[in-house]
């Protein structure tokens, strides 16, 4: 059977996987977004459905106003032991509290997870390993790969942290996972930094504490220097399926040429694993992951496709939606006006190191059309609401400005206007304005590999469409309003570890809005893929 990579497209990095019978569960890093740690379910390792998040309460995940965009949840690990699920991770926004490392657990994978159990251990990328004798080992990245034994009930260290491996010699040894396979302990890590030099290396020992022997073929996975349209592969986890086959999940990126940058974020990929005669894993095809792979897959099990339109007619937001940091309850509602997502713009903006009135979904495809129906009647100047393509806000005190584009309805000098604005670091510009008399409008963006094209559609009765700049516009006809290059919203341009979000937002730009913004629906439609020329073919042109 053939399957297509990535198995989970869009900003879903640092995958970790576990098995419970014939069910598979996978988690990813979420950084500054809330809820934290998206949780996926699969029956065949190829098709995945998001069933929720592990961290859904502020008591589990605090990323309050003021934390930079590079804070939050780093590199979770999920494991199942004695029918209980454990997820361990690092909250970089709480570095002073137990080193920021903690785990949560649940006996119902579809239910709530516990409050954090904190572990006094520095570093990032924690892993849990349950040995046959009942001992539990915590392994993390802190000036190399370090390990200690812990009490799984309290999180208390039972041994002092010890250095067990420094990797194969590349920079940034991190993302460790410890396994016991056929009586041998394997330690798999990521090296080279989570960019184009990324790689996976592995070592083994007869003891969970080492010493560890490095695989002579390290790295066992890397795309550095390759011509593949997949790059930066690394930070992996392996699993044995219920049919005895072995698999690896890893992160990777799909750069857009030229310049060679990525804006969808680091995504989740799948590769088959074989074991050679010397007991070392052979990953994928020559240590690489392919976009289309022929493998001995599990029987196909797909989930019903989600509708393109979210009508906001449920009591909770779909798990695909996120807030920036911990949301303020007074800023949003699904019940204030039934069938609408209501946002009350606060003084916070998309630029602030806080949580604006914002709800967004990951951009998961190069080619798609996104639109929303907005009702908004701004009372005071500078009140605005709209649709944004958002990479980040202000990251640090020395890096002024974020990276995002937006199309919005606002009030300026006592009149309502539609605006299109681009923000690239410290550079920003309102590139287009159109006076608009109505309170309702459809805002949209057509995404392709290279650019985003923003548009609006007037909303009203057929004979009474709201005039724009004094001219009546036909209903149902999109009006092109501005464009922005995708590469300026890439991680290479904007920094950080995330990918793009399509977000709905409202702001008073320094004070609270007097009027609420009502979003009736949100559409996300995948459009025809014309095919992307690779970077290597591009430079030959």
C-alpha positions in Angstrom: 0.0 0.0 0.0 1.1 3.6 -0.7 0.7 6.4 1.7 1.4 10.2 1.4 3.5 12.3 3.6 3.1 14.4 5.7 0.7 12.3 7.6 -0.2 15.4 9.7 0.3 18.5 7.6 0.8 22.0 9.1 2.4 23.2 12.3 2.6 19.9 14.2 6.2 19.4 15.2 8.1 17.1 17.6 5.8 14.1 17.2 5.7 11.4 19.9 3.6 8.3 19.6 2.3 5.4 21.7 0.1 2.3 21.2 -2.8 0.9 23.2 -3.8 -2.3 21.7 -4.7 -1.5 18.1 -5.1 2.2 18.7 -2.3 4.8 18.3 -2.0 8.2 19.9 0.3 11.0 18.9 1.1 14.4 20.4 3.0 17.5 19.2 4.6 20.7 20.6 2.3 23.7 20.8 4.6 26.5 22.1 2.6 29.7 22.9 -0.8 28.4 21.8 -3.6 27.3 24.1 -5.0 24.6 24.6 -1.6 22.9 24.6 -0.3 19.6 23.2 -2.7 18.5 20.4 -3.7 14.9 20.7 -4.4 12.6 17.7 -5.8 9.1 17.3 -5.2 6.6 14.5 -5.9 2.9 13.7 -3.5 2.6 10.7 -0.7 5.2 11.4 -1.5 7.0 8.2 -4.9 8.6 8.9 -5.2 10.7 12.0 -8.0 12.5 13.8 -7.4 15.2 16.4 -9.5 14.2 19.5 -8.5 17.0 21.7 -5.6 18.4 23.7 -3.7 17.2 26.8 -3.5 20.6 28.4 -6.9 22.3 28.5 -6.9 24.2 31.8 -4.8 27.1 33.1 -3.8 24.9 36.1 -2.1 22.6 33.6 -0.7 25.3 31.2 0.1 28.8 32.1 1.4 31.0 29.3 0.2 34.4 30.6 0.6 37.8 29.1 4.2 38.9 28.8 5.8 35.6 27.8 7.6 35.8 24.5 6.4 33.9 21.4 9.2 31.3 21.8 7.8 30.2 25.2 5.3 27.6 26.1 5.2 23.9 25.4 8.4 22.2 24.0 8.6 18.6 22.8 6.1 16.3 24.6 6.4 12.5 25.0 3.4 10.3 25.3 3.5 6.8 26.7 0.9 4.2 27.9 1.8 2.0 30.9 -0.6 -0.3 32.8 -3.5 1.2 30.8 -2.7 4.7 32.0 -1.5 7.4 29.6 1.3 9.8 30.5 2.3 12.9 28.7 5.5 14.6 29.8 6.8 18.0 28.5 8.4 21.3 29.3 6.7 24.6 29.8 9.4 27.1 28.9 7.3 29.9 30.2 7.8 28.5 33.7 11.5 27.9 33.8 11.7 28.8 37.5 9.1 26.2 38.6 10.7 22.8 38.8 12.7 23.5 35.7 9.5 23.8 33.8 9.3 20.0 33.4 6.1 18.1 34.3 3.9 15.2 33.3 0.1 14.7 33.3 -1.8 11.5 33.1 -5.2 10.0 32.4 -7.0 6.7 32.5 -9.5 7.9 29.8 -7.7 9.1 26.6 -10.9 10.9 25.6 -11.3 12.6 29.0 -9.5 15.1 31.1 -5.9 14.9 32.1 -4.5 15.4 35.6 -3.0 18.5 37.0 0.8 18.7 36.5 3.2 16.5 38.5 6.4 18.6 38.5 9.9 17.2 38.2 13.0 18.9 39.6 15.1 18.6 36.5 16.6 21.3 34.2 16.6 21.2 30.5 14.0 20.4 27.8 12.5 17.5 25.8 11.7 15.1 28.6 11.0 11.4 28.1 9.5 8.7 30.3 10.6 5.1 30.1 9.0 2.3 32.1 11.3 -0.7 32.6 10.3 -4.3 33.1 11.3 -4.2 36.8 8.9 -1.3 37.5 11.6 1.4 37.6 10.7 4.7 35.8 13.4 6.7 34.1 13.3 10.4 33.2 15.6 11.4 30.3 16.0 14.9 29.1 18.3 17.3 27.2 20.5 19.5 29.3 24.1 20.0 28.1 23.9 16.5 26.6 21.4 13.8 27.4 20.9 13.3 31.1 18.8 10.8 33.1 17.5 10.1 36.5 15.1 7.6 38.1 11.8 9.1 39.4 8.9 8.1 41.5 6.0 8.1 39.0 3.5 8.9 41.7 5.1 12.0 43.0 7.7 13.0 40.3 10.4 13.0 43.0 13.9 12.2 41.8 15.2 8.9 43.2 18.7 9.4 41.8 20.8 12.4 40.8 20.8 13.4 37.2 23.7 11.8 35.2 25.1 12.4 31.8 24.5 9.3 29.7 25.3 10.4 26.1 26.6 13.4 24.3 25.4 12.2 20.9 27.4 11.5 17.8 29.3 14.8 17.7 26.8 17.3 16.2 25.4 20.3 18.0 22.3 20.4 20.1 21.8 16.8 21.3 18.1 16.8 22.3 14.8 15.1 22.0 15.8 11.8 23.7 13.6 8.6 23.8 14.7 5.4 25.6 13.4 2.0 24.5 13.9 -1.6 25.4 13.9 -3.8 22.3 14.7 -7.5 22.4 16.4 -7.1 25.7 18.6 -4.2 24.5 18.2 -0.5 25.6 18.2 2.0 22.7 18.6 5.7 23.1 17.4 7.8 20.1 18.0 11.5 20.0 17.9 14.5 17.6 21.1 16.4 16.7 22.2 19.2 14.5 19.6 21.8 15.5 16.0 21.8 14.3 16.7 23.3 10.8 18.4 22.1 7.6 21.1 20.2 9.5 18.7 18.2 11.6 19.2 14.5 12.1 18.3 11.4 14.1 21.0 9.4 15.8 20.8 6.3 18.0 22.9 4.4 20.5 22.4 1.2 22.6 23.4 -0.4 25.8 22.8 -3.5 28.0 21.8 -1.1 30.8 19.2 1.7 30.8 21.9 4.0 32.4 24.6 3.2 29.8 27.3 3.3 28.7 25.8 3.7 25.3 27.4 2.5 22.0 26.8 4.8 19.0 25.4 3.3 15.8 28.2 3.1 13.2 25.8 4.4 10.6 24.7 7.5 12.5 22.8 9.6 11.5 20.1 7.0 10.8 17.8 9.7 9.4 18.7 13.0 7.9 17.9 15.1 4.7 20.8 17.5 5.1 22.3 18.3 1.7 19.6 16.2 -0.1 17.5 17.2 -3.1 14.3 16.1 -1.4 11.4 18.4 -1.2 11.3 17.3 2.5 14.0 19.0 4.6 15.1 19.3 8.3 13.9 15.8 9.2 14.5 14.9 12.9 13.1 14.7 16.4 11.7 11.3 16.0 9.9 8.5 17.9 9.6 4.8 16.9 6.9 2.2 17.6 6.1 -1.4 16.9 2.6 -1.8 15.4 0.3 -4.6 16.4 1.2 -6.5 13.3 4.9 -6.5 14.4 6.0 -4.0 11.8 8.1 -1.0 13.0 7.6 2.7 12.2 9.0 6.1 12.9 7.3 9.4 13.1 9.5 12.5 12.8 9.2 16.2 12.0 10.2 17.7 8.7 9.5 20.8 6.6 8.5 21.5 3.0 10.3 24.6 1.8 9.0 26.8 -0.9 11.7 28.0 -3.5 13.1 30.7 -3.9 14.3 31.7 -1.3 14.1 28.3 0.3 11.9 28.9 3.3 8.9 27.2 5.0 5.7 28.8 6.3 3.5 25.9 7.1 5.7 25.0 10.0 7.4 21.8 11.0 5.1 18.9 10.1 4.7 15.2 11.1 6.0 12.5 8.7 6.0 8.7 8.8 8.6 6.2 7.6 8.9 2.4 7.8 11.7 0.9 10.0 13.6 -2.3 9.4 16.3 -3.9 11.6 19.6 -5.0 10.1 21.5 -8.1 11.1 23.5 -6.2 13.7 20.4 -5.0 15.5 20.4 -1.4 14.3 17.4 0.4 12.7 17.2 1.2 9.0 14.9 4.2 8.6 12.9 4.8 5.5 14.8 4.6 2.2 18.5 5.1 2.6 17.9 7.1 5.8 15.4 9.4 4.1 11.6 9.9 4.2 9.7 10.0 1.0 6.6 12.0 0.0 5.0 8.9 -1.4 5.9 5.6 0.3 5.2 2.0 -0.6 5.2 -0.1 2.6 3.5 -3.0 4.4 0.9 -0.7 6.0 -1.8 -1.6 8.4 -5.3 -2.1 7.0 -6.6 1.4 6.0 -8.8 3.1 8.6 -9.9 6.6 7.7 -12.0 9.0 9.6 -15.0 11.0 8.3 -13.8 14.2 6.6 -14.5 17.4 8.5 -16.9 19.8 6.7 -15.2 22.8 5.1 -17.4 25.2 7.1 -17.4 25.7 10.9 -20.8 27.3 11.8 -19.8 27.8 15.5 -23.0 26.1 16.5 -21.5 23.8 19.2 -20.9 24.4 22.8 -17.1 24.1 22.4 -14.7 25.1 19.7 -13.5 22.3 17.5 -10.0 21.0 18.7 -8.4 22.6 15.6 -8.9 26.0 17.2 -6.4 27.7 19.4 -5.8 30.9 21.3 -2.6 32.9 21.7 -1.5 32.2 25.3 -4.1 31.8 28.0 -7.3 33.5 26.7 -9.3 36.0 28.7 -12.8 34.6 29.3 -14.4 38.0 28.7 -12.9 38.3 25.3 -14.7 35.4 23.5 -17.9 33.4 23.6 -19.9 30.8 21.7 -23.1 31.3 23.6 -23.5 35.1 23.8 -25.0 34.9 20.3 -25.9 31.4 19.3 -24.3 30.2 16.0 -21.6 32.9 16.2 -18.1 33.1 17.5 -18.2 36.4 19.4 -15.0 38.3 20.1 -14.8 41.4 22.3 -11.7 43.3 21.3 -9.5 44.4 24.2 -6.7 46.9 24.4 -4.4 44.0 23.4 -3.3 43.8 19.7 -1.7 41.1 17.6 1.6 42.7 18.4 1.4 42.6 22.2 3.1 39.9 24.2 -0.3 39.0 25.6 -3.5 37.2 24.6 -5.6 39.3 22.2 -9.1 38.5 21.3 -8.1 35.8 18.8 -9.1 32.3 17.7 -7.1 30.6 14.9 -6.5 27.4 13.0 -3.3 26.2 11.5 -2.7 26.7 7.9 -2.3 23.0 6.7 -2.1 23.3 2.9 -0.2 25.4 0.4 -3.3 25.9 -1.7 -6.5 26.7 0.0 -9.2 29.3 0.3 -10.2 30.7 3.7 -13.1 33.0 4.4 -15.4 34.2 7.2 -18.6 36.2 7.6 -18.1 39.1 9.9 -20.7 41.4 11.5 -19.1 44.4 13.2 -20.2 48.0 13.8 -17.2 49.8 15.3 -18.3 52.7 17.5 -15.0 54.4 18.2 -12.0 55.1 16.0 -9.3 52.3 15.8 -11.7 49.6 16.8 -11.2 46.7 14.3 -12.0 43.1 13.6 -11.0 40.8 10.8 -9.0 37.9 9.4 -5.3 37.5 9.8 -2.6 35.2 8.5 -0.5 35.1 11.6 3.0 33.8 12.3 3.8 35.6 15.5 3.6 38.8 17.5 6.5 40.7 19.1 8.9 38.0 20.1 11.3 39.8 22.4 12.0 43.2 23.7 14.8 43.7 21.1 12.8 42.2 18.2 10.1 44.8 17.7 7.1 43.7 15.7 5.6 40.4 14.6 4.9 38.9 11.2 1.3 38.8 10.0 -1.1 40.2 7.4 -4.7 41.1 8.0 -7.8 42.3 6.2 -10.3 44.0 8.6 -13.2 46.3 9.1 -12.4 49.3 11.2 -13.4 52.9 12.0 -11.1 55.8 11.1 -12.0 59.5 11.5 -15.6 58.7 12.2 -16.1 56.5 9.1 -16.0 52.7 8.5 -13.3 51.3 6.3 -12.0 48.0 5.1 -8.2 47.8 5.4 -5.4 45.5 4.3 -2.2 45.7 6.3 1.1 43.9 6.4 3.4 43.7 9.4 7.0 42.4 8.8 9.0 42.9 12.0 9.4 46.7 12.6 8.0 47.5 9.1 4.3 47.8 8.7 2.0 49.5 6.3 -1.8 49.8 5.6 -1.6 49.1 1.9 -5.2 49.5 0.9 -8.3 51.1 2.3 -11.9 51.3 1.1 -14.7 53.2 2.8 -17.5 50.7 3.6 -21.0 51.6 4.8 -22.2 48.1 5.9 -21.9 46.2 9.1 -21.4 42.8 7.5 -18.8 41.6 5.1 -17.2 38.4 3.9 -13.4 38.5 4.3 -11.2 35.9 2.6 -7.7 34.9 1.5 -6.7 32.6 -1.4 -3.4 30.9 -0.4 -0.9 29.5 -2.8 2.8 28.4 -2.5 4.1 31.9 -3.1 1.5 34.4 -2.0 -1.7 35.2 -0.2 -4.4 37.1 -2.1 -6.9 38.9 0.2 -10.4 39.8 -0.8 -13.8 40.9 0.5 -17.3 40.4 -0.6 -20.0 42.9 0.3 -23.0 41.6 2.2 -26.5 43.0 2.0 -29.7 42.6 0.0 -29.2 42.4 -3.8 -30.6 45.9 -4.4 -29.0 47.4 -1.4 -25.4 46.4 -1.2 -23.3 48.6 1.0 -21.5 51.2 -1.1 -17.7 51.1 -1.2 -16.0 54.5 -1.8 -19.4 55.7 -3.0 -19.9 53.0 -5.6 -22.3 50.1 -5.3 -20.7 46.7 -5.5 -22.5 43.5 -6.7 -23.1 40.9 -4.1 -21.3 37.6 -4.2 -18.4 39.0 -6.2 -15.0 39.0 -4.5 -13.1 42.2 -4.6 -9.3 41.8 -4.7 -7.8 43.9 -2.0 -4.2 43.1 -1.5 -1.5 40.4 -1.6 1.5 39.3 0.5 4.4 37.0 -0.1 4.4 33.7 1.9 8.1 33.8 2.4 7.8 36.9 4.6 5.7 34.9 7.0 8.2 32.0 7.2 10.1 30.9 10.2 13.3 31.9 8.5 12.0 35.5 8.2 10.0 35.8 11.4 11.8 33.5 13.8 10.3 31.2 16.4 9.3 27.5 16.1 5.7 27.8 14.8 3.8 27.8 11.5 1.1 30.0 10.2 -2.4 30.4 11.6 -5.5 31.7 9.9 -7.0 33.7 12.7 -10.2 35.7 13.6 -9.5 38.6 15.8 -10.8 41.9 17.3 -8.9 44.7 19.0 -9.5 48.2 20.3 -5.9 49.1 19.6 -5.1 50.3 23.1 -8.6 50.3 24.7 -11.5 47.9 24.9 -13.9 47.8 22.0 -17.4 49.2 22.6 -18.9 46.8 19.9 -18.6 43.0 19.7 -17.4 41.3 16.5 -19.6 38.4 15.5 -18.2 35.7 13.2 -21.1 33.7 11.6 -18.9 31.0 10.0 -15.4 30.1 8.9 -14.6 28.2 5.7 -11.4 26.3 5.0 -11.4 24.7 1.5 -8.5 22.9 -0.1 -8.0 24.0 -3.7 -6.4 22.4 -6.7 -2.6 21.8 -6.2 -0.8 22.9 -9.4 2.4 21.2 -8.1 5.4 22.9 -6.6 8.7 23.1 -8.5 11.5 22.1 -6.2 14.3 24.4 -5.1 16.9 22.4 -7.1 14.8 22.5 -10.3 14.2 26.2 -9.7 17.8 27.2 -9.7 18.4 25.3 -13.0 15.8 27.4 -14.7 
